Amino acid sequence: MRMHNADENCGVAQAALVLGDWWNVLVLREVARGHVRFDALAAEIGLSRKVLTERLGRLVAHGVLRRSLYQRRPVRYEYLLTDAGAALLPLLVAMQDWGDRWVLGDGSLTATVREGGGEHARVHALVGTGLPDGLVLPGTYGADLPLVSPDAAATVLFTYPGTRVEWDEEIPGADGGTPEHRLFRDAWPDFRKAEVDVRGVSTQPVHEQQEFARTEDIPYDLRSDAAHQLAAALRLPTFRAAGRLHHKRLILVVDAERVVRHVLFPVDDIPHAVAESLRRATALARAT
């Protein structure tokens, strides 16, 4: 690709050179979702093997992906994100947020969603989907840990916009997460009795989550998706406020095999959603 001389020192132009075209963006989207093998990538994107081979080669050459051998006879490779590739995840999530708002939506800033829209369909399509292998997030009670506890019969994984956040403007559905956490905290003994774990995820940094957990005596683990790994992996809906992308509020009920079994989205009635997540997770745990 030929570039104007003025673009040599332009970060936007250099990033555009690496990304190349929309196929490269879709390849990165699918790798972030856990589709790291050639056949899986070809099936998800619908790209010819010749073109996919070319795109993967370019992304490896640019240091965005790396090849990892997983089979010797015949030789087969997985394509994994490098540090440079992982640094592109916020860009992918920002692109999705822009598309959700300005292409699939009407341009209004909101932390809610209309039923039947693109975000609603995308989130509910997660039912039956497994969480990507190796996906870990920093948490309040340890370093990078798996999203789902290996000892729990089921896990309630909920995302929330943030706690004690003051928005620059009134954003529908973006009320703080403190009441939600108090409801989960109060119901924690019932979750544990049912052998169900609870994990809360926001894009706030770990130190903010740790301070909140201490102040509110939160008994379950909070995870930071500040690097947007989870948002990119599951294509979760976000909104931008106070200079940061935030998760919209939703609840996933995940089984012991890391498969999403139930989705609650949108979450408009928080007390009902917390009670419903307990009911569904308890039923799932008893069935295992």
C-alpha positions as CSV (number, residue, x, y, z in Angstrom):
1,M,0.0,0.0,0.0
2,R,1.5,3.3,-1.1
3,M,1.3,6.1,1.5
4,H,1.9,9.9,1.3
5,N,5.1,11.0,2.9
6,A,3.2,13.0,5.4
7,D,1.7,9.7,6.7
8,E,5.0,8.3,7.9
9,N,4.8,9.9,11.3
10,C,1.0,9.7,11.6
11,G,-0.2,7.1,14.1
12,V,-3.6,6.9,12.5
13,A,-2.1,6.2,9.1
14,Q,0.3,3.6,10.4
15,A,-2.5,1.8,12.3
16,A,-4.6,1.8,9.2
17,L,-1.7,0.3,7.3
18,V,-1.6,-2.6,9.8
19,L,-5.3,-3.2,9.9
20,G,-5.4,-3.0,6.1
21,D,-9.0,-3.7,5.3
22,W,-12.2,-4.8,6.9
23,W,-11.2,-8.5,6.6
24,N,-8.3,-7.9,8.9
25,V,-10.6,-6.3,11.4
26,L,-12.9,-9.3,11.3
27,V,-10.0,-11.7,11.7
28,L,-9.0,-9.8,14.9
29,R,-12.6,-9.8,16.1
30,E,-12.8,-13.6,15.8
31,V,-9.4,-14.3,17.4
32,A,-10.5,-12.1,20.3
33,R,-13.7,-14.3,20.6
34,G,-11.5,-17.4,20.9
35,H,-11.7,-18.6,17.3
36,V,-8.0,-19.1,16.9
37,R,-7.7,-22.0,14.5
38,F,-7.8,-21.7,10.7
39,D,-10.9,-23.7,10.1
40,A,-12.8,-21.9,12.8
41,L,-11.8,-18.5,11.5
42,A,-12.8,-19.5,7.9
43,A,-16.2,-20.7,9.1
44,E,-17.0,-17.7,11.2
45,I,-15.9,-15.1,8.7
46,G,-16.9,-16.8,5.5
47,L,-13.6,-16.0,3.9
48,S,-11.8,-18.2,1.2
49,R,-8.8,-20.2,2.5
50,K,-6.5,-18.3,0.1
51,V,-7.6,-14.8,1.3
52,L,-7.6,-15.9,4.9
53,T,-4.1,-17.3,4.6
54,E,-2.9,-14.0,3.1
55,R,-4.6,-11.9,5.9
56,L,-3.2,-14.1,8.7
57,G,0.3,-13.8,7.2
58,R,0.1,-10.0,7.1
59,L,-1.1,-9.8,10.7
60,V,1.7,-12.1,11.8
61,A,4.2,-10.1,9.9
62,H,3.0,-6.9,11.5
63,G,3.4,-8.5,15.0
64,V,-0.3,-8.4,15.8
65,L,-0.8,-12.2,15.8
66,R,1.6,-15.0,16.5
67,R,1.5,-18.6,15.4
68,S,1.5,-21.3,18.1
69,L,1.9,-25.0,17.1
70,Y,-0.9,-27.2,18.5
71,Q,-0.5,-30.3,16.2
72,R,2.6,-31.9,14.5
73,R,1.1,-34.4,12.1
74,P,0.0,-32.7,10.1
75,V,1.4,-29.4,11.2
76,R,-1.3,-27.1,12.5
77,Y,-1.1,-23.7,14.1
78,E,-3.3,-21.5,16.3
79,Y,-3.2,-17.7,15.8
80,L,-3.0,-15.8,19.1
81,L,-2.9,-12.1,19.9
82,T,0.5,-10.6,20.8
83,D,0.8,-7.8,23.2
84,A,0.4,-5.4,20.2
85,G,-2.7,-7.3,19.1
86,A,-4.3,-7.3,22.6
87,A,-3.7,-3.5,22.6
88,L,-6.1,-3.3,19.7
89,L,-9.0,-4.7,21.7
90,P,-10.2,-1.3,23.0
91,L,-10.2,-0.1,19.4
92,L,-12.4,-3.1,18.4
93,V,-14.8,-2.4,21.3
94,A,-14.9,1.3,20.4
95,M,-15.8,0.4,16.8
96,Q,-18.5,-1.8,18.0
97,D,-19.8,0.9,20.4
98,W,-19.9,3.4,17.5
99,G,-21.7,0.9,15.2
100,D,-24.2,0.1,17.9
101,R,-25.0,3.7,18.5
102,W,-24.7,5.4,15.1
103,V,-25.5,2.5,12.6
104,L,-27.7,0.1,14.5
105,G,-29.1,2.7,16.8
106,D,-30.5,6.3,16.4
107,G,-27.4,8.1,17.7
108,S,-28.7,8.6,21.2
109,L,-26.4,7.9,24.2
110,T,-27.9,5.3,26.4
111,A,-26.9,2.4,28.7
112,T,-30.1,0.6,27.9
113,V,-31.2,-1.3,24.8
114,R,-34.4,-1.8,22.9
115,E,-35.7,-5.4,22.4
116,G,-35.3,-6.6,18.9
117,G,-32.3,-4.4,18.1
118,G,-28.8,-5.5,17.2
119,E,-27.4,-5.4,20.7
120,H,-30.3,-7.4,22.1
121,A,-30.0,-10.1,19.4
122,R,-26.2,-10.3,19.8
123,V,-26.3,-10.8,23.6
124,H,-29.1,-13.3,23.6
125,A,-27.3,-15.3,20.9
126,L,-24.7,-16.0,23.6
127,V,-26.9,-18.8,25.0
128,G,-25.1,-22.1,24.2
129,T,-21.8,-20.3,23.7
130,G,-18.7,-21.3,25.7
131,L,-16.5,-18.7,27.3
132,P,-13.2,-18.5,25.4
133,D,-10.4,-20.7,26.9
134,G,-7.7,-18.9,28.7
135,L,-9.8,-15.7,29.3
136,V,-8.7,-14.3,32.6
137,L,-9.3,-10.9,34.2
138,P,-7.6,-9.2,37.2
139,G,-9.8,-9.5,40.3
140,T,-10.2,-8.0,43.8
141,Y,-9.2,-11.2,45.5
142,G,-6.2,-12.2,43.4
143,A,-4.2,-11.7,40.2
144,D,-5.5,-12.7,36.8
145,L,-8.0,-15.5,37.4
146,P,-10.5,-17.5,35.3
147,L,-14.0,-15.9,34.9
148,V,-15.7,-19.0,36.2
149,S,-14.8,-20.8,39.4
150,P,-13.9,-24.5,38.8
151,D,-15.5,-25.4,42.1
152,A,-19.0,-23.9,41.4
153,A,-21.9,-25.8,40.0
154,A,-22.9,-22.6,38.2
155,T,-21.8,-19.0,38.0
156,V,-23.7,-15.8,37.8
157,L,-21.6,-13.3,35.8
158,F,-23.0,-9.8,35.7
159,T,-21.6,-6.7,34.1
160,Y,-22.4,-3.2,35.4
161,P,-21.5,0.4,34.3
162,G,-19.6,1.3,37.5
163,T,-20.0,2.2,41.1
164,R,-20.1,5.7,42.6
165,V,-19.7,7.2,39.1
166,E,-21.0,10.7,38.4
167,W,-21.8,11.1,34.7
168,D,-21.3,14.3,32.8
169,E,-24.9,14.0,31.6
170,E,-28.1,12.1,32.3
171,I,-27.7,8.7,30.5
172,P,-30.7,6.4,30.5
173,G,-30.0,3.2,32.3
174,A,-26.6,4.3,33.6
175,D,-27.4,4.6,37.2
176,G,-24.6,3.5,39.6
177,G,-24.1,-0.2,40.5
178,T,-24.1,0.2,44.3
179,P,-27.7,-0.9,44.8
180,E,-27.2,-3.9,42.5
181,H,-24.1,-5.0,44.5
182,R,-26.0,-4.7,47.8
183,L,-28.8,-6.9,46.4
184,F,-26.2,-9.6,45.3
185,R,-24.4,-9.2,48.6
186,D,-27.6,-9.7,50.6
187,A,-28.5,-12.8,48.5
188,W,-24.9,-14.2,48.7
189,P,-25.8,-16.8,51.4
190,D,-28.5,-18.2,49.1
191,F,-26.1,-18.3,46.2
192,R,-23.5,-20.2,48.2
193,K,-26.1,-22.6,49.6
194,A,-26.9,-23.5,46.0
195,E,-23.2,-23.9,45.2
196,V,-23.5,-20.9,42.8
197,D,-20.7,-18.4,42.5
198,V,-21.1,-14.7,41.6
199,R,-18.7,-12.5,39.7
200,G,-19.2,-8.8,38.9
201,V,-17.4,-7.2,36.0
202,S,-16.9,-3.5,35.1
203,T,-14.4,-1.5,33.2
204,Q,-13.2,0.2,36.3
205,P,-9.6,-0.4,37.3
206,V,-8.8,-2.9,40.0
207,H,-8.0,-0.4,42.7
208,E,-11.4,1.3,42.4
209,Q,-13.1,-2.1,42.7
210,Q,-11.0,-3.1,45.7
211,E,-11.9,0.1,47.5
212,F,-15.6,-0.4,46.7
213,A,-15.5,-4.1,47.9
214,R,-13.9,-3.1,51.2
215,T,-16.3,-0.2,51.8
216,E,-19.4,-2.2,50.9
217,D,-18.2,-5.6,52.3
218,I,-18.7,-7.3,49.0
219,P,-18.2,-11.1,49.6
220,Y,-17.8,-12.2,45.9
221,D,-15.1,-11.4,43.4
222,L,-15.1,-8.3,41.2
223,R,-13.2,-8.4,37.9
224,S,-11.8,-5.5,35.9
225,D,-12.3,-5.4,32.2
226,A,-10.4,-2.2,31.8
227,A,-8.5,-3.8,28.9
228,H,-11.8,-4.8,27.3
229,Q,-10.9,-8.5,26.9
230,L,-14.3,-9.7,28.0
231,A,-16.2,-7.0,25.9
232,A,-14.3,-8.1,22.8
233,A,-14.5,-11.8,23.5
234,L,-18.3,-11.8,23.9
235,R,-19.1,-8.7,21.8
236,L,-20.8,-7.2,24.9
237,P,-22.6,-3.8,24.5
238,T,-21.0,-0.7,25.9
239,F,-21.5,3.0,26.1
240,R,-19.1,5.9,26.4
241,A,-19.3,8.3,29.3
242,A,-16.8,10.3,31.4
243,G,-14.1,9.5,28.9
244,R,-14.4,5.7,29.3
245,L,-16.2,2.8,27.7
246,H,-18.5,1.2,30.2
247,H,-20.4,-2.1,30.1
248,K,-24.2,-2.0,29.8
249,R,-25.9,-3.9,32.6
250,L,-26.6,-7.6,31.9
251,I,-26.4,-11.0,33.6
252,L,-25.1,-14.3,32.2
253,V,-25.8,-17.7,34.0
254,V,-22.9,-20.0,33.2
255,D,-22.7,-23.7,33.9
256,A,-19.7,-25.7,35.2
257,E,-18.5,-26.3,31.7
258,R,-18.2,-22.6,31.1
259,V,-21.2,-22.5,28.7
260,V,-23.7,-19.7,28.9
261,R,-27.1,-21.1,29.7
262,H,-29.2,-18.1,30.4
263,V,-29.1,-14.4,29.5
264,L,-30.9,-11.5,31.3
265,F,-30.7,-8.4,29.1
266,P,-31.7,-5.7,29.3
267,V,-31.7,-5.4,33.1
268,D,-34.3,-2.7,33.8
269,D,-35.7,-4.1,37.1
270,I,-32.6,-4.9,39.1
271,P,-34.2,-6.6,42.1
272,H,-36.2,-8.9,39.8
273,A,-33.1,-9.6,37.8
274,V,-31.0,-10.6,40.9
275,A,-33.8,-12.8,42.1
276,E,-34.2,-14.4,38.7
277,S,-30.5,-15.0,38.3
278,L,-30.6,-16.9,41.6
279,R,-33.6,-18.9,40.6
280,R,-32.1,-19.9,37.2
281,A,-28.6,-20.6,38.6
282,T,-30.0,-22.7,41.4
283,A,-32.0,-24.8,38.9
284,L,-29.0,-25.2,36.7
285,A,-26.8,-26.3,39.7
286,R,-29.4,-28.8,40.8
287,A,-29.5,-30.3,37.3
288,T,-25.8,-31.0,37.2
